[in-house]
Structures are given as structure tokens and as C-alpha cells.
Amino acid sequence: MSTRTTASVSTHILDTSAGRPAAGVAVRLAARTGHGADWQALGGSVTDADGRCKDLPDLPEGTAHVRLDFAVEPYLTHQQADAQQDAPANRDSGPAVFFPEVAVTFAVVPGEHHHVPLLLNPFGYSVYRGS
């Protein structure tokens, strides 16, 4: 039986259009004690070569909700620039990056670890509770 009274969080990002991890993406972590409570910014990290954030801050006691903010625009812009070198774009209008950031909010259970991966591509994303 776990004696931990706080939850823990980890994440990673996979670029599904490139078939590899998304390195160099800034991730911010915030927490609150429940609905209507103010968000407390806890800090952040940057994904490594494996697309993982291995040093996200610990959650404070009493955390009920967590928000991960992924700043994906710089990564996607760089990926699009690399792709442009290989082939001209098929789209000549609209924003360069459709989703400049991704915010994921989820509930946590004290004493449990919550791994929340982000599957990313230029025009969509998906998240899930991993293990």
C-alpha cells in the first residue's frame, strides 16, 4: 500500500506525422485543489530527445486537477520548415500552425502516478492516460 499523499505526473510527446518523439517542446505544469480554485503555476520542463519530460515539478498536497500546457508551435513550425525543403506545401493559405498550443486538464488521485502522453501532428492531437 502506498503511503504517498500526493499524485505525480509525467508526460511525453510523439510526433505521429514524423513517426518519432517530439524533442524541444516546452511544457508547463499547473495545479489546483478543485473546481473554482485558482491555478498554481508549478514550473515546467522541455522534452528531451525521447520526447519525455523527466523533471516536471512535484504536485503540492491537496492537488485535485492538473493542467499541462504544451507550447507546440515552435516545434511544428520547425518541422514544417524541414518538410518544405523536401517538397512544396500543398496548402497555400491559413495559419502556419493550426494548434499553436495544447492545454490538457485532468483529475488526479492522491498517491497515484498519472502519465499523460500527447500524440501530435500538424492538424490534430490526442491524449490519453498512459502507464
QUIURHU-V647847 format. One record per residue. N is the residue number from 1. RES is the residue in one small letter. SS is DSSP state (helix for helix, strand for strand, loop for the rest). OMEGA is omega in radians with two decimals (NA if undefined). Layout:
n: {N;N}
res: {RES;RES}
ss: {SS;SS}
omega: {OMEGA;OMEGA}
This chain:
n: {1;2;3;4;5;6;7;8;9;10;11;12;13;14;15;16;17;18;19;20;21;22;23;24;25;26;27;28;29;30;31;32;33;34;35;36;37;38;39;40;41;42;43;44;45;46;47;48;49;50;51;52;53;54;55;56;57;58;59;60;61;62;63;64;65;66;67;68;69;70;71;72;73;74;75;76;77;78;79;80;81;82;83;84;85;86;87;88;89;90;91;92;93;94;95;96;97;98;99;100;101;102;103;104;105;106;107;108;109;110;111;112;113;114;115;116;117;118;119;120;121;122;123;124;125;126;127;128;129;130;131}
res: {m;s;t;r;t;t;a;s;v;s;t;h;i;l;d;t;s;a;g;r;p;a;a;g;v;a;v;r;l;a;a;r;t;g;h;g;a;d;w;q;a;l;g;g;s;v;t;d;a;d;g;r;c;k;d;l;p;d;l;p;e;g;t;a;h;v;r;l;d;f;a;v;e;p;y;l;t;h;q;q;a;d;a;q;q;d;a;p;a;n;r;d;s;g;p;a;v;f;f;p;e;v;a;v;t;f;a;v;v;p;g;e;h;h;h;v;p;l;l;l;n;p;f;g;y;s;v;y;r;g;s}
ss: {loop;loop;loop;loop;loop;loop;loop;strand;strand;strand;strand;strand;strand;strand;strand;loop;loop;loop;loop;strand;strand;loop;loop;loop;loop;strand;strand;strand;strand;strand;strand;strand;loop;loop;loop;loop;loop;loop;loop;strand;strand;strand;strand;strand;strand;strand;loop;loop;loop;loop;loop;strand;strand;loop;loop;loop;loop;loop;loop;loop;loop;loop;loop;loop;strand;strand;strand;strand;strand;strand;strand;loop;helix;helix;helix;helix;helix;helix;helix;helix;helix;helix;helix;helix;helix;helix;loop;loop;loop;loop;loop;loop;loop;loop;loop;loop;loop;loop;loop;loop;loop;strand;strand;strand;strand;strand;strand;loop;loop;loop;loop;loop;strand;strand;strand;strand;strand;strand;strand;strand;strand;loop;loop;strand;strand;strand;strand;strand;strand;strand;loop}
omega: {-3.12;3.06;3.10;3.10;3.09;3.07;3.03;-3.05;2.97;-3.14;2.93;-3.11;3.03;3.08;-3.05;3.11;3.13;-3.13;3.14;3.10;3.08;-3.12;3.03;3.13;3.09;3.13;3.08;-3.11;3.07;-3.13;3.02;-3.06;3.11;3.12;3.11;3.10;3.11;3.05;3.06;3.08;-3.08;-3.09;-3.10;-3.08;3.05;-3.12;3.13;-3.10;3.08;3.13;-3.06;2.97;-3.07;-3.05;3.07;-3.13;3.06;3.08;3.10;3.05;3.09;3.14;3.09;-3.13;3.13;3.04;3.00;3.09;-3.12;3.11;-3.00;-3.06;3.13;3.12;-3.10;3.10;3.11;3.13;3.14;3.11;3.10;-3.13;3.14;3.13;-3.10;-3.10;3.11;-3.13;3.07;-3.12;-3.14;3.08;3.13;-3.10;3.11;3.12;-3.10;3.10;-3.13;3.08;3.11;3.09;-3.12;3.13;-3.11;3.12;3.11;3.10;3.13;3.11;-3.13;3.04;-3.12;3.10;-3.04;3.11;3.05;3.02;-2.93;2.92;-3.02;-3.07;3.12;3.06;3.11;3.06;3.09;3.03;3.13;3.13;NA}
